[in-house]
Amino acid sequence: MVTMYNFQQYRHIQSPGWTLGWVWAKKEVIWDMVGAQTTEQGDCSKYKSNVPHCCKKDPTVVDLLPGTPYNKQVANCCKGGVINSWAQDSSTAVSAFQISVGAAGTTNKTVRLPKNFTLKAPGPGYTCGPAKIVKPTKFVTSDKRRTTQAMMTWNVTCTYSQFLAQKAPTCCVSLSSFYNETIVNCPTCACGCRNNATSSGSCVDQNTPHLASIVSPPGKSVTTPLLQCTKHMCPVRIHWHVKLNYKEYWRVKVTITNFNYRSNYSQWNMVVQHPNFDNLTQIFSFNYKALTPYEGLNDTAMLYGVKFYNDLLSEAGPLGNVQSELLFRKDQSTFTFEKGWAFPRRIYFNGDNCVMPPPDSYPWLPNASSRTIISLIQTVATILGSFVFLLAYV
C-alpha cells in the first residue's frame, strides 16, 4: 500500500495530477495495481500465460480518474492525481494506491527498498530523498476492535522548490486606494517580457478577431500555457484595493484574475501577510483561515473559494476572475493609512511567491489639507448611510 500525504499548508497538487516514479532494486515486477496504473507495461515477453501489469525497471505511476469501477478502487484513490493542501482540506490531502509485487521474495528479509524516487506534480519542482525503513504501520478495522500490522514500512520525503519548478514567477500584485488616483500596476516583465513571449507564440492579444480558434484549436489537445499579452506577462494577477474608510472599520476589495487561456485553477488559495488580520471582522464570498507562523502573532491568512461557488478560477476571459471584500476593525494603536501600511507585505498564490511592486511606488496619502477633506467626505458618507438605513427601518 502506497500512501501520499501532502503536508504543505497551502500548496496543492492540481490537474493533471501527480506522477510518481522509482527504480526497483532487483528484478521486481508489478503483477497487479488497484487505485492507480503505470503509464507503460514494458517488455513482458518472457511471461507466456499470466502477464504482469508492468515489467519495467523504472515504472511511472499515475492516479486513476474519478468514475473508476469499484473493484479497481481503494480508499483515497481515483482523483486524477489531485491532492489538496493540508490547511485547506486535510481530508483530501491524501492519495493512495495498492500494488502487488513479485519476483523479489515475500518476507521483509528479502525485500530491497526501491531507489531514485521522483515526483512530478504536475511538473518539476519536487526532489525526493532515499527510502528509509520506519516503524511498521498499524491498521485498525472499521469497528475499531482489531489492529493489524504491516510486515515492513518505509518512508520517502519529497521537498518542493519554486526555483526548480519554473524559471519565472507565476503571479504578481497590483495596488490602488480610494485616497489616491494612482493605480500601481504589476512590475513590467514581472513574469517574463512580452517580446520574448510573442516570438514564441505563447502570448495572444485579447482583441484579436480570431481569439477562439487560437485558444482552442479544433481536434487538438494542447496543454502548453497561452497567456494574454500584458506588460507583466504573469498567468495570475492579484489586485488589492483599499476601498472605504469608516469611523471604526476599513474595507478592502481583492480581485484575482487569470490571464492563461488554456488552464483554470481549481481549489485555488491565496496567502496574505498583513499586520491587521488579527482584526478581520468579516469576509465576503471567500473562506478565511488564520495561519500563525509565529506564536501569538496573527498576521498571515489563507483565503480560498467557497465550494461549488468560486473555488474554480476559470481560464482567461469574462469568467476568469474572482472577487471578495474584507472588513477590518481599526486598532487605534497600529492603524494608519500612511506609508503603505494598508497594503499587504507579501502574497502567495497556490504556494508561489508573487511579485510585489516596489515599496516607493505604493499609493501614498495626499498632503494634510487634502487628507482633511477626504476624512470629512468619509464622515459625511457614513452619516448619510446611517440616515438612509434609519429611514428604511422606519
N, C-alpha and C positions, 0 to 999 in steps of 0.2 A: 504494500500500500504506500503510495507516494502522496504526501500532503504538502501543499504550498501555502504558506502564511505570508500575507503582505502586512508587515508591521510598520510600514511607513504611515505616518499620521495623515498626510494629505497628498500623497501621490498614488494614484491608482493605475492599474493596467487596463487600458481601454482597447476598443476594437482596432485591429483584428485579433487581439489577444496575445497571450504568451506562447513562446516556443522554447521547449526545454530539450537539451541535448547532453550526452555524455559519451564516454568511451568505455567499453567493457574491459575488465582486467584480463579475462581469459577468453574462452570461446563460447560465451553465453549466447543464447538466442531467446527471443520473446515468443512464447507459444501462443499466448492469448492476452488481450487487453480489454478492460472494462472501464468506461468513462473517458477514454482517450484513444488515440491511434497514432501510429508512426506515419510519417509522410512518404516513406519508401519501404518496400519489402526487402530489397536486397537480393542477393543470389542464394536461393534456397533449392538449387537444382539437385543437391545430394539427398534431399528428402523426397521419396517417391510417393508415399501414400498420405501420411499426416504431415501437411506443410505448415511450418511455423508462421506466425504473424509477421515477424521481422528477423532477418538473419544478418543485418548489418552490424559491423563492429562499433560504429558510432551512430546509433539511432537518433532520429529527431522526432519529438513527440509534440502533438498539438491536442488541444481540448476538443471534445465533440460539441456539436451545435445543440441549441435548445430544440426539443422535439424528438430527441433520440429515443428509440424504443426502450422500455423499462428494463428489459433483460440485458441491456448494454450500459446501464447507469449504475453509479454508486453515489453516495451522499456527497454533495458539494461539487459535482461534476457538471459537464454539459452546459456551460455558459458561454461558449465561444471563446474561452480564454480570458474573459473579462473578470478582473478582480478589483473590488472597490478598496479605497483606503481604509485604514483601521479606524481612524477618528470619525469618518463619515458614516460607515456602517460596518461594524466588526463582524456581523453575522454573514456578510457576503464578501469578507476579505480573505476567504479560504477557497482553494481549489484542490481537487483530489482525483486520483485515478488508481486503478489496480492493474498489475501486470503479473503474468505467470512466466517465470524464467526457468530455463532448463540448461542441461549440458554443463553445469558447474557445481553439482552437488546439491544436497538438500539439508545440510546442517550448517550451523554457524562456524564450524571448524573449517569448512571447505569454501565458504563464501569469500570472495575477494571484492573489495569495495571498488565501484566504478570510479573513474577519474576524468579530469578535464571537463567538468560540468560547465555548460553555457546556458544563459537565459537571455532571450530576446523578447522584449515586451513594450511595444510591438517592434521596436527597432533596437539598435545597440544602446549601450549605456550601463548595463549590468556586468559586474565582474564577480565570478563565483570562486570561492575558496575550495580547499580539498574537503572530501568527506571525512567526518570524524565519528567514531563509534561513541554512542552515549548510552545512558540507562535505557533498558528496553521499555518500549511503550506499553501501557496498560489500556485495555479496552473494557468498558463497562456495558453490560447488557441494558436493553431498554427498560427493563423492570428494576434495574439497579440492585439486583440481588446476586449477581455473579460478575467476577472480573477475570479476564484472560490476559495473558502476557505474550508479547511478541518474542520470537526467538532472538532477534537482533534488530537494532535500530541505529541508524546513522543520520547525522545532520549535515546539511550543506548551507552555508550562508552566502548570499549574493548581495553586494552593495551597489548603489547607483551613483553615477556621476553625470551631471548635466553637461559637463565639458566633453565627455566621451560620447554622449548621445547625439549632440549636434554642435556644429561649429559656431552657429549664430544663436542669439536669444530667440525666444518664441513669443514674447509678449512685451508690450510697452504700456506706459501710463501717461495720460494727458490730464490737465487740471484746469479748472475755472472756478469763478466765485461770483456772488451777487454784488460784491462791493468793488469789483474791478472789471472793466470791459475786456481785459486781456485774456485770451484763451491760450494756454500753454500747451502746444501740441507735443506729440511724441518726438523725441530727438530724430533728426534726419539720419537715415541709414541705420536706425537702431537695430534692425534685424537683417540688414543687407541693403545694398543700393539698387535703385530701380533700373539703372542702365545694365547692370550685370544680370538682373532677373529678366529683363525684357529680351536680352540677347539669347538667353537660354530657353525662352518660351514658357516661363513659369509665372508670368505676370500679364494680366489682361485688364484693359481699360473697361470700367463698368458701363461706359456709354457706347461701346461698340455695338453695331446693329446685329451682329451675328453671335452674341454672347451665348445663347442657348446651345448652339451647335459646338461651340468651343468647350463649354463646361461639360457637356455630356455627349461625347462623340457616339454616333449610332453604332451599335454592335460591338463596342469596346468597353472593357472593364479597366479603368485607369485609376491607380491609387496614388500617383505622384502628386504633390501639392500644386495647386493652381491658385495663386494669390491675386487679389485685386490690386491694381497698381496704386501705390500710395508712396508718400515720401519716406515713411518709416519702414515699409515692407515687412511688417510683422503679421503673423497669422491672427493674433488676438490683440485688441486694444481695450484697455480699461480706463474709463473716464470718471474722475472724481470731481463732483461739482458741489461746492458749498452753496446751498440753495437759499436758506432762510435763517433769520436771527430773531428769536423770541426773547421775552424777558428772562425766562428760566431755562430755555431749551434752544438748541440749534439743530438744523436739518441738513442732511447730505443726500444727494442723489448719485447712485452708482450705475453706470451703464457698461456692459461687456459686449463687444462687437467682434464677430468672426469675419475675417477677410479671406478665408480659404473657401474656394468654390467646390472643392472635392471632398471635404470631410466635415463632420459635425463632432461635437464634444458631448458625449452622454455622461451623466453623473459628474459633471464638472464641479470644481470647487475653487475658491479663492481665499487666500490667507492674507490678512491685512494687519500691519503693525501701526497702531496709533495710541497715544497715551490716554485717550478719553474713553476707551472701550469699557472701562470699569463703570462708566456712567451711561451705557447704552440703555435707553428706555424702551424703545420699540423699533422693530424692523418689519418692513412690508414686503411680502411676496418672495422673500428668501428665508432659508433656515440659518440659524446662528448657533455657533458652538465656541465657547471660550477655550483658548489654548494658553496654558500658563507655563512657558518655558523656564521661568524663574519663580520660585515660591513667593507668594504674596504680591506678585506683580501681574495684573491682568491688562496687558497692553496688546495682546495678539488675539485675533478672532478668525475663525473659519466660516465663510459664507458659502452656501451652496443652494441649489434649486429645490423647489418643492416637488415631490414625486408626482409624475403624470401631469405636471403643470408647466414648469420651466426648468426641469432637470436636464433637458436636451437643448444644447446651444446649436441651432441649425447652421448649415453652411451659409456662406456669404449670400446676401440678398435681402429682400424685405423682412424675412423672419430671422435673420442672422444676428439677433441681439436679444439680451435680457436686461431688465432694469429693476431697481429697487431703491427704496429710500430708507434712511436711518435717522432716528430721532435720538439726540443725545441730551442729557441733562447737564447743565453748566455747573462745573465745580469751581467755585469762586477763587479757590487758592491757585488753580492752574490754568483756567480757561482764558484764552485770548485769541484774537484773530491776527495778531501781529506776527511778523517774521515767519509766515508759512506754518504756524502751529496747527491750523485746521486741516492740513493735508497729511496724508499717510507718510510714514517713514520708509516703508517697504511693502511691496505687494508681490505675491506669488500666485500664479495661475497653474492649477494642476501640478503643483510642486516645483514649477520652474520660476526662477527669479526674473522678474520683469524689469525692463529698463526704465528708470525714473528720469524725469527732466532734471537738469542741473539746478541746485537749490537757489541760485541767484536769479533764476527766471520765474520763480513762483509768483502768482498774483499777490501783490502787496497791498496793504491798506493805503488809502489816499491820505492827504495831509489832514491836519487837525480840524479845519473848518469843514471840509467835505465829510469827515468822519462824523461830525456833529449832525449834519444834515441827514446822513444815512441813518444814524441812530434815531432821529426824530421821525423819519419816514417809517422805520420799522415799528416804533411805538404807536404811531397813528394807525398803521395797518393792523396791529394786534388789537387795539381798542375797537376799531370798526368791525373786525372779525368777531369779537365778543358781543358787540351790539347786535349784529345780524343774527348771531346764534340765539340771543335772548328773544329777539322778535319772533324767530321761527319757533322757539319753545313756547312762547305765549300763544 
